[in-house]
Amino acid sequence: MMLVAKAALGMGGALVLAGAYTFHEGVIRVDVDEYCAGGSHIHMWVPAAVVPMTLHLVPKHHLREAAERAREFLPLTHALIKELKKFPDADFVEVTDDDQHVQIRTHAGKLQIDVEEPDQNVHLLVPLSTLDDVTSQLELSAPGA
């Protein structure tokens, strides 16, 4: 009986730690709503910690290829993300044209992109730390790194 209680306590502790890590890293949110006949409504919430961990499962030759294609942009991307972190709540782009609206900003340390049109809305929210992790992993995967 004591052994079962210890095992349950260990499993519960592991779940609490995994949950705390997951929510500390944040959540990636993707919402797509199409307002037309046969339109789609996609709403995904993914723990941000999953993305960098998943990159470790991608075959190395695919990561090298992606890093090679993005090579010239990786230093700029890394610097941009570093600077964006200095502005946790800032509007960078906002365009309104008749019935369309596009906004790119940071909010609470996340990159937020919102596009609203009469026939569809797209909302993306990604923690800057996740973007930084992905960029760093691609830099490490680049040929010659």
N, C-alpha and C positions, 0 to 999 in steps of 0.2 A: 504494500500500500504506500509506504514511504517512497519507494522508487518511482511509482507513478506520479506522485505529487511533485517530486524533484524534476521529472521529465516535463510535466505540464508547466512548472515554473520556468524551466529553461526555454521551452518553446514560446511561452508568453513573453518572456524577456526579449527573445530574438525578434518576435513580431513587433514589439514596441520600438526597439532600436531601428528595425528596417523601416517602420512607418515614420519615425522621427527623421531619419536620413532622407527619405523620399520627400517629405513635405518641407524639409529644410531647403532642399534644392529647388523646390517649386514645381509648377505644373505647366506643361505646354498645352495651350488651348487652341483648337482649330474649329471654327464655326462657319459653315457654308450653307446659305439658304437661297435656293432658286425659286423665284415666284413665277413660274410658267407651267404650262401643261406638261406633266411628267417630270417636273423639277425635283431636285434632290434636296434633302435637308440632312447635312452631316454635322455632327457635333462630337468632337473627340477631345478628351482630356487624358493626357498621358503624363505620368510622372517624369519630370525633366531628367532625373537621375538615370532613367532607362537609356537615354540616347547615347551618352558617352560609354556606358557599359556595353551597349549593343555594338558599338564600333569595334570592340575587341573581338567580336564574333565574325566580323566581315573578313573574307579572305584577304591576305596582305596584298596580293597583286591588284585587287580592286581598289584598295585604299591608296596604293602607290599611283595607280592610274588617275584617280580622282585628285590626288595631291599634285600630280604633274599638270593636269588641266587647270588647276586653280593656283599653281605656283606663283604667278606674278601678282595675284590678288591677296595671297595669304598674309604678307606683312601689313598691307594696308588694312585688311579686315581685322587683324589682331590689334592694330593701333586704334582703329575706329571703335572697336568694342571697349577697349581700355578707356577711351575718352567718353564714350556714352555712359560708362559706369559713374563718371563724375557728375552726371546730370540725371539723377534717378527719376525726376518728374519734369520732363521738358517736351514741348511741342517743336518738331523739326520741319514738318511739311504739312500744310493743310490747304487743300484745293477744293473749292466748291464751284461747280459749273452746272447751272440749271438744276437738274434733278440728280446730279452725281456729287459724291463727297468722298474725298480720300484724306486720310489723316495718318501720319507716321509720327510716333512719339515714344518716349520712354515713360513708363509708369511703374513705380515701386520696384525699380531695378529690372524691368522687363521691357523688351521691344514690343510695341503694340502697333499693328497695322490694321486699319479699318477701311474697307471700301464698301460704299453703299451706292447702289444703282437701283432703278425702278424694278428690274427683273432679277436682281440678286444682291445679296450682302455677303461679304467675306470678312471675317475677323480672325486675326492671328495674334497670339500672345506667347512670347518665348523669353524665358529668363536669359539675361545677358551672360550669366555665368555658364549656361549651357552652350551658347554660341561660342564663348571663349574656349571651353573644353573641346568642342568639335574642331575649331580652328587649330588649336594646339596639337591635337591628335593628327590632323592632316599635315601640319608642318613636320611632325616627327616621322610621318610616313613618306615624306617626299624623298625621291632618289637623292642620295648624297647626304642625307641628314644624319 
